[in-house]
Amino acid sequence: MNQEKLNQKIFQVLSYIIKRELHPKNTVTFFREIDCSVIENIRLQYSLRKKKKPSYTAFVVKAVSQAIAEHPFVNARVFPGFPYSRLVKFPEINAAIACEKDIPGAEFMAFIDVIKKTDDKSIDAIHRELLGLANANIENNAQLKSFMQIIKNCPVFLARQICTLPSLIPSLWMKYRGAGFVVSSPSKYGVDGVSATWTHPLGVSFGLVQKKPVVRNNKIESALCFSLTLNWDRRIMAGAPAARFFNSIATNLMNHEFLISQLEEDIFTKEKSDDKIMAIA
């Protein structure tokens, strides 16, 4: 199959998934600026010890996973049923990660892979799995390989039905799409923030990390920040619990004690463990 024909099949399948699974009318989006001083300090400590520092995405995934553990009702999805749709709660906290794939002529191409049980994994372990997804190709990634095999070996009408089966069957959703949330990061491309609707009931995104004014002790200071967004399915929860859940994510991202407790490396000496984390200017 030549590349042009393959790209057309990918387009037809992904377009069908978008049409079937994206429902903007059911969603609401929250925004918040996150002070990254604590995260930056941790990453600086890794650099000073010549260790590979975790990515921002790893911190976000861990913060969301902890927030879901604190608010388990959000880890659910609406599935179609007869005669009515049903709300299915997921037994595991799995992170779906939106991954870019650079295929000439198929700039619309992206795929989602899953990191299992992120509530039980350290930030470092999550970062290692993220690195694997960033380098994913047909040879080393089972999810991408199976998707491309379906595209290549099935006619378009059948490939479209197979690729949307997870949206109908909870067990397949958990296997191929994770659970309740997906994380995307357009920050590395210079995007300040994003508001989008996702196939998942919870879509978490963050933008470019850059210096912004913050208020500390009634004084305006400069600190590295990013814009965090949460797109959520209003059928899963109402506004107040959604706001509390979103606030939990934000709090986790700025909580020194929580974040260092989720690291594999002992990056702070015992004598300095109680020191206040200062902004990285």
N, C-alpha and C positions, 0 to 999 in steps of 0.2 A: 504494500500500500504506500503510495507516494505521500509526501508530507502535507501537501495541500488537501488531499482527500481526508487524511487523518485529522487535520485541524478542523475541517468542516464537521466531522463526526463529533469531535470534542465539543465544538460550539453548540451543536444540536442537543447534546446530552446536558451540558451545563445550563443552557438556556431553559431546558425543560425542568431541571431541578429548581432553578430560580423561580420559575413560574408557579410550580407546585408548592414550594416550601417557604417562600417569603411572603409574609402577611403584614405589611406595614401598619394597616389599620388596627392591629391588635397590640401594638407596641408603644412604649413611652421611652424617652431617653433622658437620663440625668447627666449633669456635667459637674466636675469639681477640679480645682487646681490642687495638685499634690506637691507639698514641700519635700524635695528629695534629699535634704541634708543628711538624714540618717542613712539612707541608702548610699549616698555618695561617700560618706565617711567609712562605711563598711567596705565599699569597693576600693577606696584608697588604701585601707589596711591590707587588702589582698595584694595590691600593687606594690606596696612597700616591702612585703614579704616575698615578692616575686612569684606570686601564685596567680593562677587564672581567676579573674574576678567574675562573679556571676553576672549575667545580663539583667537588664531591667525587666525583661519579660519573665525571667525566673522569679523575681521578687513579686511581680504582679500575680502570676499563677499561684504562688504560695499564699499571698494575701487573700485572693479570692477563695481558694480552697478552705482556708481557715474560717472565712466569713460564712461559707456554706455549712461547715461543721457547726457553727454557732446558730445558723438559721436553716436547718435541714429542709424546711418546707419549700425552699426555692429550688431544690434539686429535683425538678419534675418537668414533665412535658405533656402537652395535650396531644393525644393520638386519636385518629378517627376510629369509630366503632359503630356497631349497629345495635339499636337504632340511634344512639347518641354518641358523641365524642366522650372520651374518658381521660381523666388526669392520672398519669402514671408517675409514681415516685421512684427514683433510681436508688439502688442499694449501695452504690459506690460513688465517690467523688472523682471523676475523671475529667481531665482537661483536653478539650479539642483545640488544636493550634492551627490557625490559618497560615499556610505556607505558600510562598510565591514560587512559581516555576517558570524559568525563562525559556520559552519555546518559540523560536522565530515564526511569526505568522499566527501565533496563538497567544497574543498578549492578554486575552481574557482568561487564560488558564491559571487556576490555583487549585490547591487541594487541601483537605483537612485530615490531619492525623491525630492520634490520641496518645496522651500520656496517662497511664493508669494510676489510680489511687494516689493522687497528688497530695492528699491530706497526710499521708504517711511518709512522704519523701522529703528529704532536705532540699533547701534551695540549690545546693551544689548538684545534687542528683538530678533535679529538674533541669538545671542548666546543661548538664551533659546530654540529656535526652533532646533538649532543644537544638544543640549543636548537631546531633544526628539528623534531625528533621531538616535543618538548614542545608545539609549536604545530601539530602535524599535524592535518589534517582531510581530508575526502574530496576537496576541491578541490586540495590541495597535496601530498598524500602518495600515491604510486602503490600502496604496499602496502595501505594502508587502503582506497583506492578499489577495488582489485581484489577485496578481501575483501567489501566491501559490495555490489559488483555480483553476486558469486556468491550472496550471501544473498538479494538482491532478485530475481534472474532465474532461479534454479534451485529446484526443489522441495527440501524438506528432505533427503530421502534422498540426492539427488545432491550437494547442497551439502556434506553431511557427508563423503562419499567424496572429493570434490575437495580439501577443506581438510585431509584427513589423508594425501593422496598424498605430501607431502614426507617423512613418517615412513617411507615405503616405498622412496623413490627418492633416493639420495644427491645427485644433481645438483639436484633440486628442493629438497632440504633446504638446500643451500648458498645457493640463490637466495632462498628465502623465510624461512629460519630462521637463516641464518648458518653457524655451524660447531659447535664444541664447547661454547661457554659462553654463558650468559645472565646479565645483571646487572639486579638490581632494587634499588630504594632506597625503603623505606617510611619513611625517616628524617624526611622533610619533614612527615609526619603525626604525628610524635611517638612513633614506635615505637622501642623500645630495641634490638630485635633480632628476627630472624625465622628460623624453621626450617621449610623447605618442600621439597617434591619438585617438580622441574621437568620439562618435556618434554625439556630438554637434559641431556646427561650431566654437565655442570658448571653448577651454579647458585650464583652469587655474590651475596650481599646484605649490606648494611650498615645499621646503625641510626642513631639520633639522635646527633649530635655534642654532647657535653656534658662538663662538668668531672668528672673522676674522679681518685682517688688513684693515683699511680704512684710507684715507687721509683727514685730516681736517687742514685748514690753513697751507698747505704745510708741515704738520707733519703726520707721520704714527702713528695711534692709534689703539687700540683694541676696537671692538664693536661687539655686537650680530647682526648677519645677517642671512638671508636665501636666497636661490636661488629661484627666481620666474621664471616660464616658462609660455609662452602662445603659444598654438597650434591653428592656425587659418586657416580657409578655404579660400584659395586664390581666389575662385570664388566669395566670398562676397566682398572682397576689395583688393586693390593693396598694395604693400609693404610700400609706404610712409604713407598712412592713417593708416595702421596697426601699423606702428612704433609709430605714434603719439598717437594712442589709448593705446598701451602698455606703453608708457611713462606716460600717464595720470594715469594709474593704479599705477605705481611706485611712481609718485609724490604724489598721494593721500595717499599712505601707509606711507610716510615720512612727511606728512603735519600736524603739530601740531594743527593749527587752525581748519582745516577740521575735523580731528579725534575727538577732544574734542567737536566739535559742534554736533557730531552724537551720543553722549553718553546721557544716561538718568541721570547719576549721576553727580553732580557738584563736581568733585573731586579736582579741583584747587581753592584755595581761590582767592578772587578778587585781593588781594595784589600781588599774585604770578602769576596771569594770563598772564603777559607779560614777565615772566622770560624765559630765554633760556633753552631748554631741553638738558640736558647733557647725554652723553652715560653712560649706565649701564655697568660698567666694570666687 
